[in-house]
Amino acid sequence: MSVPVKAIRIHVFGGADVLRLEEIELPPPGKGEVLVRNHAAGVNFIDTYFRTGHYKPPSLPATLGNEAAGEIIEIGKGVAGFKVGDRVAYVATLGCYAEQRIVPVDRLLKLPKSIHYDTAAAMMLKGLTAQYLLRQTYKVREGDTILVQAAAGGVGLILCQWAKALGATVIGTAGTPEKAKLAKKAGAKHVILYRDEDFVARVKEITKGKLCAVVYDGVGKATFPASLDCIAPLGLFVSFGSASGPIEAFDINILSAKGSLFATRPTLNTYAASPENLAKMARDLFRVVSAGAVHIPLHATLPLAEAAAAQRSLEGRETTGSTVLTI
């Protein structure tokens, strides 16, 4: 028997005004699925990409949202290892901006009691992204110097904390003195105000010309190709987001000219494709959060009905850390 639930949906692509709070019908969970009562859902830039049509949902209308946390209220056939009442968190493309949603059990993660629902919803997408960036795309080691663009953003603050815990020297960029303070508090040894300073010149000055082993860039168009000039020969450019717009096509020979660099555009979906690797990544994330090595900063918590306001703040670069919709 289907159940009516409230959800934030889009019927057309566009600005935040196309978001609609509507009632939808959810069928019972099928084989290998569970029904989760969401307590909180995270707000991320990828949600705006689906809203604008930069990323295409399978069909319209579509319910937005890519991470949430809550409790299991119904279990489908063939589900093992979970029961009604379990606290869970998950990353699953589209559908999280809703009171309830059906989740494939192979995408589900048991949430430790030490981690609050709001914190979990704020950290699943961003925290797992930080995990693969720091521990898989490039394995940050003690003594490394790294550059984190937009260090006061949701992923940036986690990267700063975790990289410092790994023994790296973190250089961050930020747009305002207030954001610079947050990045510094999170573990960035040096913070560059990119609106007032030439960040390439400052990186060269800070590193005494040695540059960085890796640059983590979630900004995109506004920081490319300048980010490449911050990387030591044979170093790695990691583009994981496009907050200022996507990087346009470029001549690959630029990588050889700037020091035989490597460049990658990784995604969480690839790294967490198998349930086994997703679970391993989550254990790593839950460990550093539970131990206090990484604190998940919450910028704002808003009710589900205010999803449009949450996305406007995100797109306006008005946020630091994470924004969560409480349900």
C-alpha positions as CSV (number, residue, x, y, z in Angstrom):
1,M,0.0,0.0,0.0
2,S,1.4,3.4,-1.0
3,V,1.9,6.2,1.5
4,P,1.6,10.0,0.9
5,V,4.7,12.0,1.8
6,K,5.8,15.5,1.3
7,A,8.8,16.2,-1.0
8,I,10.6,19.0,-2.8
9,R,10.2,18.4,-6.6
10,I,10.9,20.2,-9.9
11,H,8.7,20.0,-13.0
12,V,11.0,22.2,-15.1
13,F,14.6,23.3,-15.0
14,G,15.5,26.7,-13.7
15,G,16.2,28.9,-10.7
16,A,15.4,28.1,-7.1
17,D,11.8,29.3,-7.7
18,V,11.1,26.1,-9.6
19,L,11.3,24.1,-6.4
20,R,7.9,22.9,-5.2
21,L,6.8,21.3,-1.9
22,E,4.3,18.6,-3.0
23,E,2.7,15.4,-1.8
24,I,3.8,12.3,-3.6
25,E,2.8,8.6,-3.2
26,L,5.5,6.1,-2.2
27,P,5.0,2.4,-2.9
28,P,6.1,-0.1,-0.3
29,P,9.8,-1.2,-0.5
30,G,10.5,-3.9,-2.9
31,K,13.0,-6.7,-2.8
32,G,16.4,-5.5,-1.4
33,E,14.9,-2.1,-0.4
34,V,13.9,-0.4,2.8
35,L,11.7,2.6,3.6
36,V,13.5,5.3,5.5
37,R,11.8,8.0,7.6
38,N,14.2,10.9,6.9
39,H,15.1,13.2,9.8
40,A,17.5,15.4,7.9
41,A,18.7,15.9,4.3
42,G,21.9,17.6,3.2
43,V,22.0,20.5,0.7
44,N,24.8,20.4,-1.9
45,F,25.9,22.1,-5.1
46,I,25.0,18.9,-7.1
47,D,21.4,19.5,-6.1
48,T,21.5,22.8,-8.0
49,Y,23.0,21.1,-11.0
50,F,20.0,18.8,-11.2
51,R,17.7,21.7,-10.7
52,T,19.2,23.8,-13.5
53,G,19.5,20.8,-15.9
54,H,23.3,20.9,-15.9
55,Y,22.9,17.3,-14.7
56,K,19.8,15.6,-16.1
57,P,17.5,13.5,-13.8
58,P,16.1,10.4,-15.4
59,S,12.7,12.1,-15.8
60,L,10.6,15.0,-14.7
61,P,9.1,15.7,-12.2
62,A,12.0,14.8,-10.0
63,T,12.6,14.9,-6.3
64,L,15.9,16.5,-5.4
65,G,18.5,15.7,-2.8
66,N,21.5,13.3,-2.6
67,E,22.1,12.6,1.1
68,A,20.1,12.0,4.2
69,A,19.8,10.3,7.5
70,G,16.9,8.8,9.4
71,E,15.5,5.5,10.6
72,I,14.1,2.4,8.9
73,I,10.3,2.1,9.2
74,E,9.7,-0.8,6.7
75,I,11.8,-3.5,5.2
76,G,11.3,-5.2,1.8
77,K,11.9,-8.9,1.0
78,G,15.4,-10.3,1.0
79,V,16.9,-7.6,3.2
80,A,19.5,-8.9,5.7
81,G,21.5,-7.0,8.3
82,F,19.0,-4.3,8.9
83,K,15.8,-4.0,11.0
84,V,13.0,-1.6,11.6
85,G,14.2,1.2,14.0
86,D,17.8,1.1,12.8
87,R,19.5,4.5,12.6
88,V,20.9,4.9,9.0
89,A,22.5,7.3,6.7
90,Y,22.9,7.1,2.9
91,V,24.0,8.7,-0.3
92,A,21.6,8.0,-3.2
93,T,21.1,10.0,-6.3
94,L,17.9,12.1,-6.1
95,G,15.0,11.7,-3.7
96,C,16.4,12.8,-0.4
97,Y,14.4,16.1,-0.1
98,A,11.4,14.1,1.3
99,E,9.8,13.0,4.5
100,Q,10.4,9.4,3.5
101,R,12.1,7.6,0.7
102,I,12.9,4.1,-0.5
103,V,16.6,3.2,-0.4
104,P,18.3,0.1,-1.9
105,V,19.9,-1.7,1.0
106,D,23.3,-1.8,-0.7
107,R,23.4,2.0,-0.4
108,L,22.5,2.0,3.3
109,L,24.9,2.6,6.2
110,K,24.3,2.0,9.9
111,L,24.8,5.2,11.8
112,P,26.8,5.1,15.0
113,K,24.9,6.4,18.1
114,S,27.6,9.0,18.5
115,I,26.6,10.8,15.3
116,H,23.5,13.0,15.2
117,Y,21.1,12.8,12.3
118,D,21.8,16.4,11.3
119,T,25.5,15.8,11.4
120,A,25.1,12.6,9.3
121,A,23.0,14.4,6.7
122,A,25.6,17.1,6.5
123,M,28.5,14.8,6.0
124,M,27.6,11.8,3.9
125,L,28.2,13.3,0.5
126,K,30.8,15.9,1.5
127,G,32.6,13.6,4.0
128,L,32.7,10.6,1.6
129,T,33.9,13.0,-1.1
130,A,36.7,14.1,1.3
131,Q,37.5,10.4,2.0
132,Y,38.1,9.4,-1.6
133,L,40.0,12.7,-2.4
134,L,42.4,12.3,0.5
135,R,42.7,8.6,0.8
136,Q,42.2,7.3,-2.7
137,T,42.5,9.9,-5.5
138,Y,45.7,11.1,-3.9
139,K,46.9,9.4,-0.7
140,V,47.9,12.4,1.4
141,R,50.9,11.6,3.6
142,E,52.7,13.3,6.4
143,G,54.9,16.1,5.1
144,D,52.8,16.8,1.9
145,T,51.8,20.4,1.1
146,I,48.4,20.6,-0.5
147,L,46.2,23.4,-1.8
148,V,42.4,23.4,-1.0
149,Q,40.4,25.9,-3.1
150,A,37.3,27.3,-1.3
151,A,38.7,26.0,2.0
152,A,35.7,27.3,4.0
153,G,33.1,25.4,1.9
154,G,31.4,22.2,3.0
155,V,34.0,19.9,1.5
156,G,36.8,22.3,2.1
157,L,36.5,22.5,5.8
158,I,36.5,18.7,6.1
159,L,39.5,18.4,3.8
160,C,41.4,20.9,5.9
161,Q,40.8,19.1,9.1
162,W,41.4,15.6,7.8
163,A,44.5,16.5,5.8
164,K,46.0,18.2,8.9
165,A,45.2,15.0,10.9
166,L,47.2,13.1,8.3
167,G,50.2,15.3,8.8
168,A,49.9,17.5,5.7
169,T,50.5,21.3,5.5
170,V,47.3,22.8,4.2
171,I,47.1,26.0,2.1
172,G,43.6,27.2,1.6
173,T,41.9,29.9,-0.3
174,A,38.9,31.9,0.8
175,G,36.8,34.8,-0.4
176,T,36.5,36.8,2.8
177,P,38.4,37.3,6.1
178,E,35.5,35.6,8.0
179,K,35.8,32.5,5.8
180,A,39.6,32.7,6.1
181,K,39.3,32.4,9.9
182,L,37.1,29.4,9.5
183,A,39.6,27.7,7.2
184,K,42.4,28.5,9.6
185,K,40.5,27.1,12.5
186,A,39.8,23.9,10.5
187,G,43.5,23.3,10.0
188,A,44.8,25.4,7.1
189,K,48.2,26.6,8.1
190,H,48.0,29.4,5.4
191,V,44.9,31.0,4.0
192,I,44.9,33.2,0.9
193,L,42.2,35.7,0.3
194,Y,41.9,35.0,-3.4
195,R,39.9,38.2,-4.1
196,D,42.6,40.4,-2.7
197,E,45.7,38.4,-3.5
198,D,47.2,36.5,-6.4
199,F,46.9,33.0,-5.1
200,V,49.5,31.5,-7.4
201,A,52.1,34.1,-6.3
202,R,51.2,33.5,-2.7
203,V,51.5,29.7,-3.0
204,K,54.9,30.1,-4.6
205,E,55.9,32.4,-1.7
206,I,54.6,30.1,1.0
207,T,56.2,27.0,-0.5
208,K,59.5,28.8,-1.4
209,G,58.9,27.7,-5.0
210,K,58.4,24.1,-4.3
211,L,54.6,24.2,-4.9
212,C,52.1,21.6,-3.9
213,A,51.8,17.9,-4.4
214,V,48.1,18.1,-5.1
215,V,45.4,20.8,-5.6
216,Y,41.8,20.0,-4.7
217,D,39.6,22.3,-6.7
218,G,35.8,22.4,-6.3
219,V,35.5,25.9,-7.8
220,G,36.1,25.1,-11.4
221,K,36.1,27.8,-14.1
222,A,37.2,30.7,-11.9
223,T,40.4,29.0,-10.7
224,F,41.4,27.2,-13.9
225,P,44.1,27.1,-15.3
226,A,45.7,29.1,-12.5
227,S,45.4,26.1,-10.1
228,L,47.9,24.2,-12.4
229,D,50.5,26.8,-11.6
230,C,50.4,25.8,-7.9
231,I,51.4,22.2,-8.6
232,A,54.9,20.8,-8.4
233,P,56.2,18.8,-11.4
234,L,54.5,15.4,-11.6
235,G,51.8,16.6,-9.2
236,L,48.1,16.1,-9.4
237,F,45.2,18.5,-10.2
238,V,41.9,17.2,-8.8
239,S,38.8,18.9,-10.1
240,F,35.8,17.7,-8.0
241,G,33.3,20.5,-8.4
242,S,32.2,23.5,-10.5
243,A,30.9,26.1,-8.0
244,S,31.9,28.9,-10.4
245,G,30.9,27.0,-13.6
246,P,32.4,24.1,-15.4
247,I,36.0,24.0,-16.7
248,E,35.9,24.4,-20.5
249,A,37.7,22.1,-22.9
250,F,41.4,22.7,-22.8
251,D,44.5,21.6,-24.7
252,I,45.9,18.6,-22.9
253,N,49.5,19.8,-23.8
254,I,49.1,22.4,-21.0
255,L,49.8,19.6,-18.5
256,S,53.2,18.8,-20.0
257,A,54.1,22.5,-20.3
258,K,53.4,23.0,-16.6
259,G,55.5,20.1,-15.3
260,S,54.1,16.8,-16.7
261,L,51.1,17.2,-14.4
262,F,48.3,14.7,-13.9
263,A,44.6,15.8,-13.9
264,T,41.5,14.0,-12.9
265,R,37.8,14.6,-12.5
266,P,36.7,11.9,-10.0
267,T,33.2,11.2,-8.7
268,L,31.9,9.6,-5.6
269,N,29.7,7.3,-7.6
270,T,32.7,5.7,-9.1
271,Y,34.6,5.2,-5.9
272,A,31.6,4.0,-3.9
273,A,30.2,1.9,-6.7
274,S,30.5,-1.4,-4.8
275,P,28.7,-1.8,-1.5
276,E,32.0,-3.1,0.0
277,N,34.0,0.0,-0.9
278,L,31.1,2.3,0.2
279,A,31.1,0.6,3.6
280,K,34.9,0.8,3.9
281,M,34.8,4.5,3.1
282,A,32.0,5.1,5.5
283,R,33.9,3.3,8.3
284,D,36.9,5.6,7.7
285,L,34.7,8.7,7.8
286,F,32.7,7.6,10.9
287,R,36.0,6.8,12.7
288,V,37.5,10.3,12.2
289,V,34.3,12.0,13.1
290,S,33.6,9.9,16.2
291,A,37.2,10.4,17.3
292,G,36.9,14.1,17.0
293,A,39.6,14.5,14.4
294,V,37.1,15.9,12.0
295,H,34.2,18.1,13.1
296,I,31.3,18.5,10.7
297,P,30.4,22.3,10.6
298,L,26.7,23.1,10.2
299,H,26.1,26.5,8.6
300,A,22.3,26.4,8.9
301,T,19.4,24.1,9.5
302,L,16.2,24.9,7.7
303,P,12.8,23.2,7.4
304,L,12.2,21.1,4.3
305,A,9.8,23.8,2.9
306,E,12.7,26.3,2.8
307,A,14.8,24.3,0.3
308,A,14.7,27.2,-2.2
309,A,16.2,29.6,0.3
310,A,18.9,27.0,1.2
311,Q,19.9,26.6,-2.4
312,R,19.9,30.4,-3.1
313,S,22.3,30.9,-0.2
314,L,24.5,28.1,-1.5
315,E,24.6,29.5,-5.0
316,G,25.3,33.0,-3.6
317,R,28.4,31.8,-1.9
318,E,26.9,32.9,1.4
319,T,27.4,29.6,3.2
320,T,30.3,28.0,5.1
321,G,30.3,24.4,6.0
322,S,27.1,22.5,5.5
323,T,23.4,23.3,5.2
324,V,20.8,20.8,6.3
325,L,17.0,20.5,5.8
326,T,15.3,19.2,8.9
327,I,12.3,16.9,8.3
